[in-house]
Amino acid sequence: MRLALSLSVIYAAKFTVAAPVDCILSDWSETAPCDPATGTRQITRSILQDSLNGGTPCDSIEYDTLLTSTETCTVDCILSDWSPSFCDQGTGVATRARSVVVNPLNGGAACDVLQESHSCLPETCETTAWAVAGACAPESCTQAQTRDMLFPDRDADLPCDLCQSVPCTLDAVMGPWTEWSECDATGHRTRSRDIVAPACNGGAAAEHTTETTTDSCGDVVCDSANNPWPVDVATGDDAWTPCNAVTGLQTRDRVLVAPSTGVTCETHQERACAVNCVLDSWSPWSECNECTGLQNRTRGVIHTDLNGGNQCGDTKEVRDCAVVCEASDWGAWSDPDESCVCHRSRTQLSPPLNGGECVLDDSDPTCPASCQVSDWGAPSVCQLDGPNAGQQLFTRKITQAPCNGGAACPDTTKWQVCDVDCVTSEWSDWSTCDLDQQLQTRTRDILQQPYNNGVMCGETTESRACGDCADLVGSFTYGDCDVTTGVRTGTAPLLHVPRNGQACTTTTTEPCDVPCIATDWVAGTCNPESGTQIFTREITQEARNDGSPCPADLVKTEDCVVDCVPGDEWLPWSDCNADGFSVRTHVIEISAQHGGSNEACQVEQVQTCAVDCVIDVDTGDVVQKSLNGGATCAEVAAAAQIPGDYSTKSESSLGEAQSTSFMATLAANKEYTMAALATGSVGILFLVALASTRRHSRGGYTSISRDNVL
C-alpha cells in the first residue's frame, strides 16, 4: 500500500482597520451682494464629505457647521451728483455742493468733500484808463503812467499791470561853464560847458555836445603889476563887487596908470561867481486830480543857482489825495428792510483813490412796508435727539420787516417729520464661552434711536454656539493594547453635557504597538518518496503598528529518515538450488533513505523444489543427489545407460544429508522456524520461511531472522 502525505498549510489572517474620515465642508461662498444698509451679506457652504468610521461629524461645533451665515462687507460712500455752480462777481468764487446717498460701513471708502469752490475770475483784472503820474525823466526819456483796479477785492490775486512807462519829449540840457583858463601867450583865455541831458523823442537838440568861448586878456602892459586892480584893504585880496544874483557875475574896474603900447588894456573884468538858488514860497495845494488821485503845489525861482551855487530844490511837489469813486446814477429805492429802511444803490465805475469815499448805497428810514418773507429754505439736519427728534426744521427769512404801519410777519419756522436710521456701535468681542450653556454672546450699543420710517436697530445681543468637544470632555485614560486590532481604548469623563448637537465621545482609540508572535515549528509527516519532511508554524498574533514584524517563512523542508517499505507483491521464485530450495522476496515499495532501516524489505519466502540426480558419466560419481521428488539416480543412470547400481543411493539418504545440510544452514543463522508439510505421495518437504533481512549498502547480509513459518 502506498503512503499518501497530506499537508495542511495554514495562512496567517490579515486584518484591515477602517480609518476614520472627518467631515469636509466647502469654503464659504457669497450668495448675495453686500447690503449697503447693514454692511453684511449672506454666505453659504456645502458638505463635501460626510464623516465615516468615527471621524469628526459635520455637526461638530469645531466646524461651525451652519451652512448659511452672514459676514461683514465693506460699503463705500456714494454721493449725489454735484449741484450747478454760479459765479459770484463780487468774490470771483463759484461754489457747488452734493449730499451723501449711502454712508460708508466696515472700512469702506470714506465720503469725499461735500462742497467745493473754484475761482471764476477773469484771466486779468479790470482797470481804469491810463493816467500820467510824473514828469519826463531825462535819464530814460520816459514818463510814468498809472491806472487802478475796478474790483480790487475780487481781482486781488489776478495779474494786474497798474503802472507803465511811456516815451516823453525832452529838450537837450547844457551844463554850467567852467572857470576861465589862464591867459595864454596870445592874450586870450577860454571856458567851456558840456551837454548834461541830450534831447529825446523830438525835443530841441543841442548844437554841440561841448561849447567853448574865448576872451582876450591883453598883454603885459595890461598886467596887474603895471596897472593893478583894486585890492580889498581889509583882506589884501582882489576887490570884486558882490556876486550878482541875477547874472552870477562879479565885476571889478581899474584905472590905467601905465600907458599902453597900443594895446587896449581891459579896465573892466567879470568873473563867474557861485549864486545859490533862492526859491519863492510854496503855492497852495492844487485841487485833487480825480483821475490820478494826486494834487500838486509849486514855487517860483527868485534866483536860480549859477556857477556851482546851491542848486534849486523841487519847484513842484505832488502828493496823494483822496478821490471819491466814479459811480453810476442811483437806482430805484428798495423795499424796506428788517429795520424799515429803504435802500438804493449805484455801481462803481472807477475805484476811489487814496482813501477817498465811494458811496454806493443810500438809505431812507421813513419808508413804510409790509412784512415779506423768503421761500422756505432747505431743511435742517434731521434732529437725532431731544424734543424734536425725528423732525427737521424748515426756516424762511423775513426779507422785509413791517415798518411804518406795514402788515405783520407770518411764522418763519416749521417742523416736519423725517426718517432717522438706527445707528449702532460695532459689535463687542465675543464673550468667554459659557461651557455650561455652551453659548457666548456679544453686544452692541444703540448710538442713535430710529425715528419714523428710519431703518430699525435690529438685535443688540447676539449669541452663538461654542464649546468644542475638547472643552466638554476631560482627559482620556487609556487601557491595555488590544493585540488583535493594535488599538487601545481610552475613556474620559464628560465634564459638560453637549447642548449644541456636538457628537462628543468619551471613548476614543489610538494605535498601539503589537509584536508578532509565531508558534514553534510543527513537524509534518515524513514523505517516504522524497525523503523530506515539511515543518510549519503559525502566526498566532499579527504585528500591529510599530510592533516587531512577523517572520517571513512559515514553512520549511528538511531531510527525514525513511525505512524501507515492502510492497504487497512478491518477486518471482528463484531457480531451484542444489539444496532443493527456491527463494522469493517482496517487491520494494519504498527504499530506505537518510539512514533508514532495510530490515522490513529483507523478508524471504523459501520452498522446496525437485532436484534430479546428477551423475558424472566419466566417473560414475553422483554429483547431485535427487531431492524432493526429483529423478532418482537409478532413473537417471538407466536413462543415461550408465552402468552400476545406483539403487542404494536413495533419496532418503540424500534427503537426510540435504536436510542435515539445510538445518545446519538454518542453525548457522539466527532464527529459523521450520514447518514440514507432507506433499502427498511425492513426500516433498516444503519449507516456507518468511524472513526479514538487514543488508549493508554493499548488499551483504548481516543477519537473518525467521518471523513466520508457513
Residue pairs with C-beta under 8 A, 6 or more apart in sequence:
1 568
1 589
2 589
3 528
3 565
3 590
5 524
5 525
5 526
5 527
6 525
7 524
7 534
8 536
9 536
9 555
10 536
10 538
10 554
12 538
12 539
12 542
12 550
12 554
13 539
13 542
14 542
15 484
15 485
15 542
17 485
17 486
17 487
18 52
18 53
19 53
20 51
20 52
20 53
20 54
20 55
20 56
21 49
21 51
21 52
21 53
21 55
22 49
22 51
22 55
22 56
23 47
23 49
23 50
23 51
23 55
23 56
23 57
23 58
23 60
23 63
23 65
24 47
24 48
24 49
25 45
25 46
25 47
25 48
25 58
25 63
25 65
26 45
26 46
26 47
26 48
27 45
28 43
28 44
28 45
28 69
28 71
29 43
29 44
29 45
30 41
30 42
30 43
31 42
31 43
31 44
32 41
32 42
33 41
34 40
34 41
34 73
34 74
34 75
35 41
35 73
36 75
36 78
36 102
36 105
37 421
37 455
38 105
38 458
39 72
39 73
39 74
39 75
39 105
39 106
39 108
40 70
40 71
40 72
40 73
41 70
41 71
41 73
42 68
42 69
42 70
43 68
43 69
43 70
43 71
44 67
44 68
44 69
45 67
46 67
47 58
47 67
50 58
51 57
51 58
54 505
56 62
56 63
57 503
58 65
59 65
59 501
59 502
59 503
60 468
60 469
60 502
60 503
61 438
61 465
61 466
61 467
61 468
61 469
61 500
61 501
61 502
62 468
62 469
62 470
72 106
73 106
74 104
74 105
74 106
74 107
74 108
74 109
75 102
75 103
75 104
75 105
75 106
75 108
76 102
76 104
76 108
76 109
77 100
77 102
77 103
77 104
77 108
77 109
77 110
77 111
77 112
78 100
78 101
78 102
79 98
79 99
79 100
79 101
79 111
79 112
79 114
80 98
80 99
80 100
80 101
81 98
82 96
82 97
82 98
83 96
83 97
83 98
84 96
85 94
85 95
85 96
85 118
86 94
87 93
87 94
87 120
88 94
88 95
88 120
89 154
90 153
90 154
91 153
91 154
92 119
92 120
92 121
92 151
92 154
92 155
93 117
93 118
93 119
93 120
94 117
94 118
94 119
94 120
95 115
95 116
95 117
96 115
96 116
96 117
97 114
97 115
98 114
98 115
99 114
100 111
100 114
103 111
104 110
104 111
121 154
121 155
121 157
121 158
122 155
122 158
123 158
123 159
124 158
124 159
124 160
125 149
125 150
125 151
125 155
125 158
125 159
125 160
126 149
126 150
126 151
126 155
127 147
127 148
127 149
127 150
127 160
127 162
128 147
128 148
128 149
128 150
128 350
128 351
129 147
130 145
130 146
130 147
130 164
131 145
131 146
131 147
131 289
131 291
131 292
132 143
132 144
132 145
132 292
133 144
133 145
133 146
133 163
133 292
133 294
134 143
134 144
134 318
135 143
135 316
136 142
136 143
136 168
136 169
136 170
137 143
137 168
138 170
138 173
138 197
138 200
140 165
141 167
141 168
141 170
141 200
141 201
142 165
142 166
142 167
142 168
143 165
143 166
143 167
143 168
144 163
144 164
144 165
145 163
145 164
145 165
145 166
146 162
146 163
146 164
146 292
147 162
148 162
148 293
148 350
148 351
148 353
149 155
149 160
149 162
149 351
150 348
150 349
150 350
150 351
152 351
167 200
167 201
168 200
168 201
169 200
169 201
169 202
169 203
170 197
170 199
170 200
170 201
170 203
171 199
171 203
171 204
171 205
172 195
172 197
172 198
172 199
172 203
172 204
172 205
172 206
173 195
173 196
173 197
174 193
174 194
174 195
174 196
174 206
174 211
175 193
175 194
175 195
175 196
176 193
176 306
176 307
176 308
177 191
177 192
177 193
177 213
177 272
177 307
178 191
178 192
178 193
179 191
179 272
180 189
180 190
180 191
180 215
180 271
181 189
181 190
181 191
182 189
183 189
183 217
183 218
184 217
187 216
187 217
187 218
187 219
187 222
187 263
188 214
188 215
188 216
188 217
189 214
189 215
189 217
190 212
190 213
190 214
190 215
191 212
191 213
191 215
192 210
192 211
192 212
192 213
193 210
193 211
194 209
194 210
195 206
195 208
195 209
195 210
198 205
198 206
199 205
199 206
216 266
217 266
218 263
218 264
218 265
218 266
219 261
219 263
220 226
221 227
221 258
221 259
221 260
221 261
221 263
221 265
222 260
222 263
222 265
222 266
224 254
226 257
226 258
227 254
227 255
227 256
227 257
227 258
227 265
228 254
228 257
229 238
229 239
229 252
229 254
229 269
230 238
230 239
230 252
230 253
230 254
231 237
231 238
231 239
232 238
232 239
238 252
239 252
240 250
240 251
240 252
240 271
240 273
241 250
241 251
241 252
242 250
243 249
243 250
243 273
243 274
243 275
244 250
244 251
244 273
244 275
245 275
245 278
245 303
246 303
247 306
248 272
248 273
248 274
248 275
248 306
248 307
248 309
249 270
249 271
249 272
249 273
250 270
250 271
250 272
250 273
251 268
251 269
251 270
252 268
252 269
253 267
253 268
253 269
254 267
255 267
256 265
256 267
272 306
272 307
273 306
273 307
274 305
274 306
274 307
274 308
274 309
275 303
275 304
275 305
275 306
275 307
275 309
276 303
276 305
276 309
276 310
277 301
277 303
277 304
277 305
277 309
277 310
277 311
277 312
277 313
278 301
278 302
278 303
279 299
279 300
279 301
279 302
279 312
279 313
279 315
280 299
280 300
280 301
280 302
281 299
282 297
282 298
282 299
282 317
283 297
283 298
283 299
284 297
285 295
285 296
285 297
285 319
285 321
286 295
286 296
286 297
287 295
288 294
288 295
288 321
288 322
288 323
289 295
289 321
289 323
290 323
290 324
290 326
292 353
293 320
293 321
293 322
293 323
293 353
293 354
293 356
294 318
294 319
294 320
294 321
295 318
295 319
295 321
296 316
296 317
296 318
296 319
297 316
297 317
298 315
298 316
298 317
299 315
300 315
301 312
301 315
304 312
305 311
305 312
320 353
320 354
321 353
321 354
321 356
322 352
322 353
322 354
322 355
322 356
322 357
323 352
323 353
323 354
323 356
324 352
324 356
324 357
324 358
324 359
325 348
325 349
325 350
325 351
325 352
325 356
325 357
325 358
325 360
326 348
326 349
326 350
327 346
327 347
327 348
327 349
327 358
327 359
327 360
328 346
328 347
328 349
329 346
330 344
330 345
330 346
330 362
331 344
331 345
331 346
332 344
333 342
333 343
333 344
333 364
333 367
334 342
334 343
334 344
335 342
335 369
335 372
335 399
335 400
336 342
336 367
336 368
336 369
336 400
336 401
336 403
336 404
336 406
337 343
337 400
337 401
338 398
338 400
338 401
339 365
339 401
339 403
340 365
340 367
340 368
340 369
340 401
340 402
340 403
340 404
341 363
341 364
341 365
341 367
342 363
342 364
342 365
342 367
342 369
343 361
343 362
343 363
343 364
344 361
344 362
344 363
345 360
345 361
345 362
346 360
347 360
348 358
348 360
351 358
352 358
366 404
367 403
367 404
368 403
368 404
368 405
368 406
369 400
369 401
369 402
369 403
369 404
369 406
370 400
370 402
370 406
370 407
371 398
371 400
371 401
371 402
371 406
371 407
371 408
371 409
371 410
372 398
372 399
372 400
373 396
373 397
373 398
373 399
373 409
373 410
373 412
374 396
374 397
374 399
375 396
376 394
376 395
376 396
376 414
377 394
377 395
377 396
377 397
379 392
379 393
379 394
379 416
379 418
380 392
380 393
380 394
380 395
381 392
382 390
382 391
382 392
382 418
382 419
382 420
382 451
383 389
383 390
383 391
383 392
383 393
383 418
383 420
384 420
384 448
385 449
388 415
389 420
389 449
389 451
390 417
390 418
390 419
390 420
390 451
390 452
390 454
391 415
391 416
391 417
391 418
392 415
392 416
392 418
393 413
393 414
393 415
394 413
394 414
394 415
394 416
395 412
395 413
396 412
396 413
397 412
398 409
398 412
400 406
401 409
402 408
402 409
417 451
417 452
418 451
418 452
419 451
419 452
419 453
419 454
420 448
420 449
420 450
420 451
420 452
420 454
421 448
421 450
421 454
421 455
422 446
422 448
422 449
422 450
422 454
422 455
422 456
422 457
422 458
423 446
423 447
423 448
424 444
424 445
424 446
424 447
424 457
424 458
424 460
425 444
425 445
425 447
426 444
427 442
427 443
427 444
427 462
428 442
428 443
428 444
429 442
430 440
430 441
430 442
430 464
430 466
431 440
431 441
431 442
432 440
433 439
433 440
433 466
433 467
433 471
434 440
434 466
435 467
435 471
435 472
435 495
435 496
436 496
437 499
438 465
438 466
438 467
438 472
438 496
438 498
438 499
438 500
439 463
439 464
439 465
439 466
440 463
440 464
440 466
441 461
441 462
441 463
441 464
442 461
442 462
443 460
443 461
443 462
444 460
445 460
446 457
446 460
449 457
450 456
450 457
465 499
465 500
467 496
467 498
467 499
467 500
467 502
468 502
469 498
469 502
469 503
469 504
469 505
471 495
471 496
472 494
472 495
472 496
472 497
472 498
472 502
472 504
473 492
473 493
473 494
473 495
473 504
473 505
473 506
474 492
474 493
474 494
474 495
475 492
476 490
476 491
476 492
476 508
477 490
477 491
477 492
478 488
478 489
478 490
478 510
479 488
479 489
479 490
479 491
480 488
481 487
481 488
481 512
481 513
481 514
481 544
482 488
482 489
482 512
483 514
483 541
483 544
485 544
486 511
486 512
486 513
486 514
486 544
486 545
486 547
487 509
487 510
487 511
487 512
487 544
488 509
488 510
488 512
489 507
489 508
489 509
490 507
490 508
490 509
490 510
491 506
491 507
492 506
492 507
492 508
493 506
494 504
494 506
498 504
511 544
511 545
512 544
512 545
513 544
513 545
513 546
513 547
514 541
514 542
514 543
514 544
514 545
514 547
515 541
515 543
515 547
515 548
516 539
516 541
516 542
516 543
516 547
516 548
516 549
516 550
516 551
517 539
517 540
517 541
518 537
518 538
518 539
518 540
518 550
518 551
518 554
519 537
519 538
519 540
520 537
521 535
521 536
521 537
521 556
522 535
522 536
522 537
523 533
523 535
524 533
524 534
524 535
524 536
525 533
526 532
526 533
526 560
526 561
526 562
527 533
527 534
527 560
528 562
528 565
528 590
528 593
529 590
531 559
531 560
531 562
531 593
531 594
532 557
532 558
532 559
532 560
533 557
533 558
533 559
533 560
534 555
534 556
534 557
535 555
535 556
535 557
535 558
536 554
536 555
537 554
538 554
539 550
539 554
542 550
543 549
543 550
559 593
559 594
560 594
561 593
561 594
561 595
561 596
562 590
562 591
562 592
562 593
562 594
562 596
563 590
563 592
563 596
563 597
563 598
563 599
563 600
564 588
564 590
564 591
564 592
564 596
564 597
564 598
564 599
564 600
564 601
565 588
565 589
565 590
565 600
565 601
566 586
566 587
566 588
566 589
566 600
566 601
566 603
567 586
567 587
567 588
567 589
568 586
568 587
569 586
569 587
570 584
570 585
570 586
570 587
570 605
571 584
571 585
571 586
571 587
572 584
573 582
573 583
573 584
573 607
574 582
574 583
574 584
575 582
576 582
576 609
576 610
576 611
578 611
578 624
579 611
579 627
579 658
579 661
579 662
579 665
580 608
580 609
580 610
580 611
580 627
580 628
580 630
580 658
580 662
581 606
581 607
581 608
581 609
581 662
581 687
582 606
582 607
582 609
583 604
583 605
583 606
584 604
584 605
585 601
585 602
585 603
585 604
585 605
586 601
586 603
588 601
591 601
592 598
592 601
597 694
598 693
598 694
598 695
599 692
599 693
599 694
600 692
601 692
602 691
602 692
602 693
602 694
602 695
602 701
603 690
603 691
603 692
603 693
603 707
604 689
604 690
604 691
604 693
605 688
605 689
605 690
605 710
606 687
606 688
606 689
606 691
607 686
607 687
607 688
608 627
608 628
608 684
608 685
608 686
608 687
609 627
609 628
610 627
610 628
610 629
610 630
610 684
611 624
611 625
611 626
611 627
611 628
611 630
612 624
612 626
612 630
612 631
612 636
613 622
613 624
613 625
613 626
613 630
613 631
613 632
613 633
613 635
613 636
613 646
613 649
613 654
614 622
614 623
614 624
614 636
615 621
615 622
615 623
615 633
615 636
615 637
615 640
615 642
615 646
616 622
616 623
617 640
617 642
620 642
620 643
620 644
622 633
622 646
622 649
625 633
625 649
625 651
625 654
625 657
625 658
626 632
626 633
626 636
626 651
626 654
627 651
627 654
627 655
627 658
628 655
628 682
628 684
628 685
629 651
629 679
629 682
629 683
629 684
630 651
631 639
632 646
632 649
632 650
632 651
633 646
633 649
634 646
634 647
634 649
636 642
636 646
637 643
637 644
637 646
655 685
659 685
662 687
663 674
666 672
666 674
669 703
669 704
670 703
670 704
670 705
670 706
671 704
671 705
671 706
672 689
672 691
672 704
672 706
673 689
673 706
673 708
673 709
674 687
674 689
674 709
675 686
675 687
675 688
675 709
675 710
676 685
676 686
676 687
677 685
677 686
679 685
679 686
688 709
688 710
689 706
689 708
689 709
689 710
690 706
690 707
690 708
690 709
690 710
691 704
691 705
691 706
691 707
692 705
692 707
693 701
693 703
693 704
694 701
694 702
694 703
695 701
695 702
696 702
